[in-house]
């Protein structure tokens, strides 16, 4: 099973963040898409031009092909990373030139043939498919820009969907070709409809390929996401097809498109049994939003690193309260866009808060080391306060929330730099609390190197190390209600950081709560994330209610 490594920097260890209308799937004559897996290869070798032409003849809606890159940068179609199984040659595709690959004879060793077949170039496949069949492109190993360029040259932009299973590739496709629909797989941790809703809320995807529960299929469809299931095998038949159709899906990937289409036509199922998503307005989700967005608001003089995004309720009440989010990234990377859209919808659209997600100066090549980041937090809050009267929100009180390095800055500002006592609560998502503690950052570790880069100082007992540690400032007068979330197996910020701060908060009599997820690392998966969200909302209701 293909597995997508997802993420949100805030809540999962890695992330694709996307906030745009969905791309449109190619038009098909029927509501149910039939996808010919590696072409119609029952009589000819898979992923060849012959298999693609056979898929066209079968009247399938899509042909699924696998994209790879030769040693000299040419795009070719082959499922395996090596040519061993499907040709008379050996070696990795990436180690062979196009000329070398073009000389190979293709033929499954388990299905001998006298005819000569070749590994086709991607441009040949595009030419063969244009106007005749859509392409389901399994993006194995290729350059996004080069791939999209060939799609454009073939005028096939409206006939291609792309399967991605790596976060960087997802981001590249969304950046370079936002109009190309994308397919992915739900990660294993997603077990129910609530977790699936959370998963889908993190971005824009058009198709899922591994949802086997009817309730979860409905959830995907309600989010405007189609479900295309893989049923391909040599033995597949009516029982497999009917089982998949009963889930209410929108597509079936098969090794036997002729037989499947004949079965569908015979039983009046060519449109399937699922929701017709082709009639869905791709902008509907955005039209229904209960909040307004103001992007890239300048609050300082450091360019993009001194900008914030603000989210206002459409029906904003006078003196609405403000939540400020500070992104993570080891003080060297990350961006204000990481704040989860699901939280924006709940906090702003449903509860009536204003949310501001801020950028700050990042450490790069020894420049912008601490205290630049805390100075930017101070500037951002001053800017928000200054504009409160103009927009009629409460600019005298804040809740600070952050992930990882951003959580560190939220706690540091609240306990050590909030001279006017504006911060009323802090939400800490796996942030470091005491940079002087060498037991959690041994010499040479990633944690140690990140802190040294941040401070420009190796000595854990140096004054600047103390001044950059939230725990150093925490006392009865400076403390504010704080909730801490942490993964029990966090390799970057040890859970003891949260435990020690929580102990101190408790000893000082400051309202506090510690939530440890024993099996999670630096961030959490969807199952734990749903719980994190609920506990954040409950905490805000108690210590920083919207009204």
N, C-alpha and C positions, 0 to 999 in steps of 0.2 A: 504494500500500500504506500502510495506516495504521501509524504507528510510535509505540510507547510510549517516552517519554524516562524510563528508569529510572535507577536509582541506589542506591547506599547512600552515605551521607555519608563512610563510611570508604573505600570502594573505587571508587565511581563518582561523577561530578560531581554527581548529584542522586539522590534516593532516596525510595522508599516503604518504610517499615519496618513490618512487621505481624507479630504473633505471636498468632494466635488460631485456633480450629478453623475449618475451612472452612464456608461457608454451604452450605445444601442447594439443589441445582438443583431446579426444578419437576418434579413427577412427569409422566411421559409414558407412553403405552401401549406404546411400543417403545423398545428400547435406543438406536436411532439417531434423533437429532433431525433433522427436516426443517424448515428455516427459510425462510420465504417472504420474500425480499429486497424490502424496501419494499412488502410486501404482494404479492398475486398480481396483477401489473400488466400482464399480457399483453394484456388487453382494456380495462382502465380505468386512469386515471392513478395513478402511484405515490403511496404515502403518503396516500391518501385513505381515507375510511371505506368506500368501495366496494371498494378494493383489500384492505382488511382483511377485509371480509365474504367476498370471493372467496377469501382465504387460509383462512378458516375452512371454507368449502365444500370446498376442496381436501383438507381433513383434514391440513394441515401442523401441526406441533407448536408452532411459533413463528412470529410475524410480526415482522420486523425493521422498526423505524421510527426516524426521526431527530428528535431533540428540539432545539427552538430557543426563544428568548424574544423577545417583541415589545417595542417601545419602552416600553409601559406595563406590562411585567412579566408578561404572560400566556404560558403554555406552549403552543406549537403544534408541529405535525409537518410538517417539510419538510427535505429533504436539503441543498439548496444554501443558502449564506449569503444569497443574493438570491432574489427571486421571479421574476427575469427569464426563466429557462428554462421554468418550469412554470406560469406564469400570464400573464394579459393585462396585468400591471402591471410596474413596474420598481422597483428599490431594495433595500436591505438589509432583512431581516426585523427586525433590531434598530432600524431607523429608522422602522418603521411601527407604528401602533397596531393593537390587535386589531380595532377597527372597520374600519380601512382594509384590513386583511388579509382580513376576512370578506367584503368586497365583491368580492374578486378571483375570477375564474373560473380554475379549474385545468384545464390540458390541455396535455400535451406538444406543443409546436409541430410535432414530427415525426410526431405521431399525432393528427390533428384529430378532434374529436368534437362532435356536436350536443348532447350532454347537458351539464348544468351540474354541475361538481364544485367543492368548496371545500377550502381548507386547514383541516384539523380541529384543534380544541383537543386537548390531551393528555387532558383529562378525558373527552372524547367517545370517544377511542380506548380508554381503560381500560374505559369502560362497554360498548363494543361487544365487547371481548375477554373480559370477565369470565366465567369458567366455560366458555369455548369455545376459547380459544387462548392460549398464553403469549406474553409480549412480550419481544423482544430489543431493548432500548433503546440505540440509538447516541447517546451523550450528547454532542451537539455543542456547545451553548451554553445553559446553564441553571443555576439555583440548586439545589443538592443538597437543601437543606431543603424548599424549595417543591415540588420534584419528589416527594420521599418523602412529603410531606404528602398530595399528591393520590393517590399509590399507596395510602396507608393509608385515605384517605376512600373509595376505591373497593373496599377490602378485597381488594387484589390483591397483597399482600406475597409470597404464595407462587407468583405467576405471572409475575414479572418478573426478568430478568437485565439487567445494565447493562454496556455497553462503555465503558471509560475509556481515555484516551490521554495524560492529564496527571497528574503526580504529585500536585499539590494536590487534584485531584478524587478521586483514589484515596483519599487520606487522609480527605477529607470523607465519602465514602461509607462508609468503614470506621468512622468515628467516629459518624456520624449514623444509619446504617442497616447495622449489622454483619451482619444476617441476609440482606441482599440479595446474591446471587451476582454476581461480577464477571468480566468477560471482558477480555482485553488481548492485545496482540501482542508477540511476542518481538522484541527490538531486533536490528538488522542484525548487530551484532558477535557474536551467539551463533551459532556455526557447527557445534558438535558436542554430543554428549550430556553431556559433562563440563561444558561451559559452560552448557548448559541446566539441569543440576542445580544449578549455582551460582546461576543466575538465579532458579530457583524456590525455592531455599533462603532467599532474602531476604524472603519474605513469603507471604501466603495469596492465591491466585488460584484460581478455579474452572474457567475455560476459556481456552485459547489458540486463536487463529484463524489462525495462519500458520506451522504446523510441517509441512513437506512431506517430511521424511525419516522412514522407518519406524522406524529406531532411536531417533530423537528423540521420535516419537510414543509409543513404548513407555516412554521415560524419563519423559515427561510423565504417562502413565497410572500408572506406578509411584509417582509422587509424588501420585497422587490427582487429577490435573488432566486434564480432558477436552480433546479437540481437535475443534473445529468448523471445517471448511474452507470458504472462499468459492470456489464454482465458478461463480457467476452470470455469465451473458452471454446475448446473444440466440442465440448459436450452440451453447450447451452441449448435451451429449447423453450417451448411454450411455458413450462412451469417456472423457469427463471424469468422470462419476460413478464408473465402475468404477476408474479410476486413483486417485481419492480414497479409495474404500472399501478398496482393497487396502492402504492404509497403516494400517488398523486404527483409524480415527477414530470419534468418537462423534456427529458431526453434520455436516450439509451445508447450506450456505446457497445458495439457488437462485433464479433468475428464473422457473423453470418447475416449480412444486411439483406441479401435476397430472401432468405427464409423468414427473417423477422418482418420485413415489409409485407410479405405474402400473408403472414399470420395476422398482422395488424389489419390489413385490408379485408381479409376474410371475416374477421370478428368486429368490424366497424370501430377499430381502435386507433386509426391512423392519427387522430388528434389527441390520443392518450386519455387519461382520466384526471389530469391535473388542472390547476388554475392556468388560464391563458394570460401569461405575463406580457405578451406582445401588445396588449391594449393598455398596459400600465403607462402612466405619464412618468418619464424618468426624472422629472423635476418635482413630482408630487411631494416627495419627502421634504424637499427644501421649501416648498410653498407652505407646508403645514407647520414649519418651525415656529415655535412660540417665543423666539428671541431674535434680536438683531445683532449683527456683528460689525464691529469697527476694527479693521485690520491696520497694522503697522502705524500705530500712533506714536509719534516721536515724543519722548519724555526727557531726553538728554542729547549730548552732542557726539555720541560715539556711533553714529550711523545705525545700521541694523541692530547692533548690540545694545542700543538704547531705544528700543521700540517695544510696544506692548499691543496685545490684542484685547479688545473689550467686548463683552457680551452683555446686552441689556434685555430685560424682559420687554416684550411688545406692550404689555400693560403694566409698565413700571409704576410702582407706588412711590409717593414722596418719601424721601429719607430711606430709600432702599439700602440695605447693608451690602458691604463689599467683601468679596473673598479674593485674595491675591494668590496666584499660583506661580511657583518658581521652579523651572525645569531642572532636570538632572543632566548628567553627562561628565562627571569627574572634573567639573570646572573648566573643561577644555572643549566641550562639544555640546550638542543638544540645541533645542530651539523651543520657543513659546508654543509652537503648534502641537507639541506632544500632549497637551491637556486633553483627556478623553472626551470625545463628543457626547458620549452617553451621560457623563457627569454634567456637561454644560446643559444638556436638555433637561436634566432633573433639577439642578441647582438654579438655573436661570429661567428656563421655560416653565417649570412646574412650581418651584418654590419662591421665585421672585427675587433671588439674589442678583447682584451684579458680579461678574467674574472678570478679573483682569489677569491675563497670563503674560509674564514679562520675560524679555531677554535681558541679558547682562553681559558685561565684557568677559570674554573667555581668555584663558591663559594660552598664548601662542608664542612659541620661540622665546620664552622667558619674559614676554611682555604681558602686562595686565595681571600680574600676580596680586594675591591678597594684599591690601583690603579693597581692591578695585570693585569686587563683586558686591560687598556689603555697602559700599558707597553708592552703587547703582540701585540697590534695593531701596536705600534711603531716598534717592532722587525720584524713583518711580512712585513711592508712597507720597512724597511731597507734591508731585505732579497731580496725582489722583485727588489728593485733598484740595489742592488749589482749584480744581475744576468742579468741585462738588456742588457749589451754589448754581453754577451754570446749568448743570444737568439734573439738579435736584435729588441727589443721592446723599447718603450719610458719608461724609469724608473724614469723620473723626474716629471711626472704629474700623478695625479690620480683623479678619481671620486670615492667617497665613498658612498656606499648604505647599508642600514641596515633595519632590521625589529625589532620593539619593542626595547628590550634591545640593540640589535645591532645597531639600528638607533641612540640611545642615544650615543653609543660609537663612531659612525661615526661623529656625530655633535660635540661631546666633543673633539675628536682628531683634527678635522678641525679648530675649533675655539680656542682651548686652547693648543694644543701640536704640531702643525705643524710648527716647527721652520723654516723649509726650504721653506715654502709656496708652497708645492707640490700639495696640494688638490685644485682642480679647481671648484668642485661642490659637493654638498651633496644631496642625495635623502633619505628623512626621511619617513619611513613607520611606523606611529603611535608610535613614540618613545617619552619617557619622556624628557623634556627639562629643568625643574627646580625642583630639588629634595628638595629645601627649602620651597616649597609651600605646607603648611599643608592643605590647603583647598581641595587639590586633593588627599590627603592621610590621612584621619582622623584616629585617634587612633584605633587600632584593625582591620583596614581594610586590605584586601589582599595587596593593593598597599603599605600601610605603612609597613607591615611585610616584604615585598619583599625588600623595600629600606633599612630597618634596617638591614636585613640579608646581604645585599650587602655591606653596609658601616661599620657595626658593631657599629653604632651610632644612638641613638634615637633623639637627639636634631636637629631639622631642621635648627637651626642657627649656628651649629658647623662649624668650618672651613672646615672640610673634606666634609661636605654636599655641601658647596658652590663650593669646588674644583671639585666635581663630577657633577656639573650642567653646561651643555653647555651654558645656558643663562648667566651665571656668567662671561664667557670669551668673549661673543660676543660684539664687538665694530667695529668701522669703519675700523680699520686696520686688524682685525682678520676675519671678515665676508667673506664668499664666497657665490656665487649663491646657493640658497637652495630651493628645492621644498618639501612641506610637504603634506602628505596624512593622513587623520584621519577619524575614524568613529564617527558620531555625538552622538552615544549611547555607546561609549567605557566606560565600567565600571572599567577598570583597569588603563588606562592612560586617564584621562579626556581630552576632546577636547580642553579645555582652555589652556592646555600646548602648543598645536600647535598654537592656536590663539594668545597667548601672544608673542611667539617667532616671529611669522610672523609680528606682529605689530612692534616689535623692529627692525626687518630686514628692514621693509618699512621705518621706521623713520630714519634709518641709510643710506637709499638710496642704499641698497644692493639688487640686483635682487632676487626676491623671488616669490613664488606662493604657495597658500594654497588651497588644494582640500579637502572639507569635504563631506562625504557621510552620510546624515542625519540619515538613518535607520540602518547603520552598527555599529558593536561593535568593539571589539579588533581584527581587521582584517576585511576582506571583503569577500563576497560571489562571485561566478563566474561572475555575471552580472557586478558588480562594478569592479572586478579584470580586466576584459577586458579593461575597461576605464582607470584604473590605468596604465596598461601596455602601452596603447597608449600615455598617457600623459608623462610617463617616457621617451619613445622614442622621443617624440617631444621636451622634455626638453633637452635631451642629444644632439639632433641635433642642438639646439641653443647654449648651453653653454659648451658642451664637444663633438663636432662632431668627429666621428671616423677618418675622413680624413681631 
